[in-house]
Amino acid sequence: MKHKRIIFRFLSIVVILFICNNTFAQQEISDQITSAIRNGNAAGLANYFSNTVDLEAGSTDGNFSKKQAEIIIKDFFASNKVSSFSVNHNGSSNDGSKYIIGSYKSTNNKKFRVYVLLKKMDDKLLITQLQFEEE
């Protein structure tokens, strides 16, 4: 009976550590994505792009390859240099997807609502949708 309790406690600890580690990794990815947007770092943001990205940035709207999306975002950041970026809301869904909603202000006084959708692919959270909608 004592062995069963020890095994149960051990398994409980392993499960708790796994959940905590997974939650920490997801938060770290969100922080890195947020930081890349705040710094106008297209290459840093592209590190989290899936192979194809549904992208809306300025007058560009469509489904693009990872490399094309990086170039588009680089151009967007160049013509709309970041003044500030703040996260208004973030969360996750039951299917493991994660989202970030924020406000982006540029130095040319334009304001954008930002929507980032990440989906789990091969045990990694990757950006599948990115929108910069002018307000």
C-alpha positions in Angstrom: 0.0 0.0 0.0 2.9 2.4 0.8 4.4 1.8 -2.7 1.1 2.7 -4.3 1.0 6.1 -2.5 4.6 6.8 -3.4 4.0 5.9 -7.1 0.8 8.1 -7.1 2.7 11.1 -5.6 5.5 10.7 -8.0 3.2 10.6 -11.0 1.2 13.5 -9.7 4.4 15.6 -9.4 5.5 14.6 -12.9 2.1 15.6 -14.4 2.2 19.0 -12.5 5.7 19.7 -13.7 4.7 18.9 -17.3 1.7 21.2 -17.2 3.8 24.0 -15.6 6.6 23.6 -18.1 4.2 23.7 -21.1 2.5 26.8 -19.8 5.8 28.5 -19.2 7.0 27.7 -22.8 3.7 29.1 -24.3 4.1 32.3 -22.2 7.7 32.6 -23.3 6.7 32.3 -27.0 4.0 35.0 -26.5 6.6 37.3 -24.8 9.1 36.8 -27.7 6.4 37.5 -30.3 5.3 40.6 -28.4 8.9 41.8 -28.1 9.5 41.3 -31.8 6.4 43.5 -32.7 7.5 46.1 -30.1 10.9 46.3 -31.7 9.7 46.2 -35.3 11.8 43.0 -35.7 10.4 41.2 -38.8 13.0 38.5 -38.7 12.4 37.8 -35.0 8.6 37.6 -35.7 9.1 35.3 -38.7 10.9 32.8 -36.5 7.4 31.9 -35.3 5.6 31.8 -38.7 4.2 28.6 -40.0 5.0 27.5 -43.5 2.1 29.6 -44.8 0.6 32.7 -43.0 -2.7 34.3 -43.5 -1.5 37.9 -43.4 -3.1 41.4 -43.4 -0.8 44.3 -43.1 -1.6 47.7 -44.5 -3.0 47.2 -48.0 -1.7 43.7 -48.3 -4.1 40.8 -47.6 -3.7 37.2 -48.4 -2.0 33.8 -47.7 1.7 33.9 -48.1 4.8 31.7 -47.6 6.9 32.2 -44.5 9.5 34.1 -46.5 7.0 36.3 -48.3 5.2 37.1 -45.1 8.6 38.2 -43.5 9.3 40.6 -46.4 5.8 42.0 -46.2 6.1 42.6 -42.4 9.5 44.1 -42.9 8.1 46.6 -45.3 5.1 47.2 -43.0 7.4 48.0 -40.1 9.6 50.2 -42.3 6.6 52.4 -43.4 4.9 52.2 -40.0 7.7 52.4 -37.5 6.5 51.4 -34.1 5.9 54.0 -31.5 4.3 51.6 -29.0 2.7 48.2 -28.8 0.6 46.8 -26.0 -1.2 43.5 -25.5 -4.9 44.0 -24.7 -5.8 40.4 -24.4 -4.4 36.9 -24.9 -5.6 33.5 -24.3 -6.0 30.0 -25.6 -8.6 27.6 -26.8 -9.4 23.9 -26.1 -7.6 22.8 -29.3 -4.3 24.2 -28.1 -4.4 27.4 -30.3 -3.3 30.6 -28.7 -4.1 34.2 -29.6 -2.8 37.7 -28.9 -4.8 40.9 -29.4 -3.0 44.2 -29.2 -2.8 47.8 -30.1 0.0 49.1 -32.4 0.8 52.8 -32.7 3.2 54.0 -35.4 5.4 57.1 -35.4 3.3 58.5 -38.3 0.3 58.5 -35.9 -1.5 55.5 -37.4 -3.2 53.0 -35.0 -3.6 49.3 -35.7 -5.4 46.5 -34.0 -3.2 43.5 -34.0 -4.4 39.9 -34.0 -2.0 37.0 -33.8 -3.2 33.4 -34.0 -0.9 30.5 -33.1 -1.6 26.9 -33.7 0.2 23.8 -32.5 2.2 22.2 -35.3 4.6 19.3 -34.6 4.5 20.2 -30.9 5.4 23.9 -31.6 3.2 26.9 -31.5 3.4 28.8 -34.8 1.8 31.9 -36.2 -0.8 30.9 -38.8 -2.6 34.3 -38.9 -1.4 37.8 -38.4 -3.4 41.0 -38.9 -2.6 44.6 -38.6 -5.9 46.3 -39.1 -5.9 50.1 -39.3 -8.3 51.7 -36.8 
